[in-house]
Amino acid sequence: MMLPMMFWVKIHNEEHSFAFFIPLILVYLLLLPLFVLAALAYAVMCLAWDNTKEARGYMMLFFSLPSLLAAARGTEIEVRSDTSDVSLYVK
């Protein structure tokens, strides 16, 4: 499973256009403490097995986010209006 590494944003309007990218490794580093806290919360929920059945389902959804991000590689979103165009690309 290879996670996306770049998020490209291109904005073009009638007067000028520009593009920039966001390195997703920085976003992943910012989200890392949340995953650590979620893993600790999941361990506590496993200790209280009977009381936390519904919450464990939501935690599994949270832990599947890296798989969803890996599946998003190559996704391109374009938004067009009368005055400007925005293109987003996950690489």
C-alpha positions as CSV (number, residue, x, y, z in Angstrom):
1,M,0.0,0.0,0.0
2,M,1.6,3.2,-1.2
3,L,0.1,6.5,0.2
4,P,-0.1,9.6,-2.0
5,M,2.8,11.9,-1.6
6,M,1.7,15.1,-3.4
7,F,-1.5,17.2,-3.6
8,W,-1.4,19.6,-6.6
9,V,-3.7,22.6,-6.8
10,K,-3.9,24.6,-10.0
11,I,-6.0,27.8,-10.1
12,H,-6.7,29.6,-13.4
13,N,-8.8,32.7,-13.9
14,E,-9.1,35.2,-16.7
15,E,-6.2,37.4,-15.5
16,H,-3.6,34.9,-14.3
17,S,-3.0,31.4,-13.2
18,F,-0.8,29.7,-10.6
19,A,-0.2,26.3,-9.2
20,F,1.2,25.0,-6.0
21,F,1.6,21.6,-4.3
22,I,1.2,20.4,-0.7
23,P,3.6,17.6,0.3
24,L,1.3,15.1,2.1
25,I,4.1,13.7,4.2
26,L,3.7,16.9,6.3
27,V,0.0,16.2,6.7
28,Y,0.7,12.6,7.7
29,L,3.2,13.8,10.3
30,L,0.5,16.1,11.7
31,L,-2.0,13.2,11.8
32,L,0.3,10.8,13.4
33,P,-0.5,11.8,17.0
34,L,-4.2,11.3,16.3
35,F,-3.5,7.7,15.1
36,V,-1.5,7.0,18.2
37,L,-4.3,8.3,20.4
38,A,-6.8,6.3,18.4
39,A,-4.7,3.1,18.9
40,L,-4.6,3.7,22.6
41,A,-8.4,4.3,22.7
42,Y,-8.9,1.1,20.8
43,A,-6.8,-0.8,23.3
44,V,-8.9,0.6,26.1
45,M,-12.1,-0.3,24.2
46,C,-10.9,-3.9,23.8
47,L,-10.5,-4.2,27.6
48,A,-14.2,-3.1,28.1
49,W,-15.5,-5.5,25.5
50,D,-19.2,-5.5,26.3
51,N,-19.7,-1.8,26.6
52,T,-17.9,-0.6,23.5
53,K,-19.2,-2.7,20.5
54,E,-20.5,0.3,18.6
55,A,-17.5,2.5,19.2
56,R,-15.1,-0.3,18.0
57,G,-16.9,-0.2,14.6
58,Y,-16.2,3.5,14.3
59,M,-12.6,3.0,15.3
60,M,-12.2,0.4,12.5
61,L,-13.5,3.1,10.1
62,F,-10.8,5.5,11.4
63,F,-8.1,2.9,11.0
64,S,-9.1,2.3,7.4
65,L,-8.3,5.9,6.3
66,P,-4.8,5.0,5.0
67,S,-6.4,2.4,2.7
68,L,-8.8,5.1,1.4
69,L,-6.0,7.5,0.8
70,A,-4.0,4.9,-1.0
71,A,-6.9,4.2,-3.3
72,A,-7.2,7.9,-4.0
73,R,-3.9,8.1,-5.9
74,G,-4.4,9.5,-9.4
75,T,-7.7,11.2,-8.5
76,E,-8.3,14.5,-10.3
77,I,-11.0,16.9,-9.4
78,E,-11.8,19.9,-11.7
79,V,-14.2,22.7,-10.8
80,R,-15.1,25.2,-13.5
81,S,-17.0,28.4,-13.2
82,D,-17.5,31.5,-15.5
83,T,-14.5,33.3,-14.0
84,S,-12.0,30.7,-12.8
85,D,-11.0,27.0,-13.0
86,V,-9.6,25.0,-10.1
87,S,-7.9,21.6,-10.6
88,L,-6.9,19.3,-7.7
89,Y,-4.8,16.3,-8.3
90,V,-3.6,13.6,-5.8
91,K,-0.3,12.2,-7.0
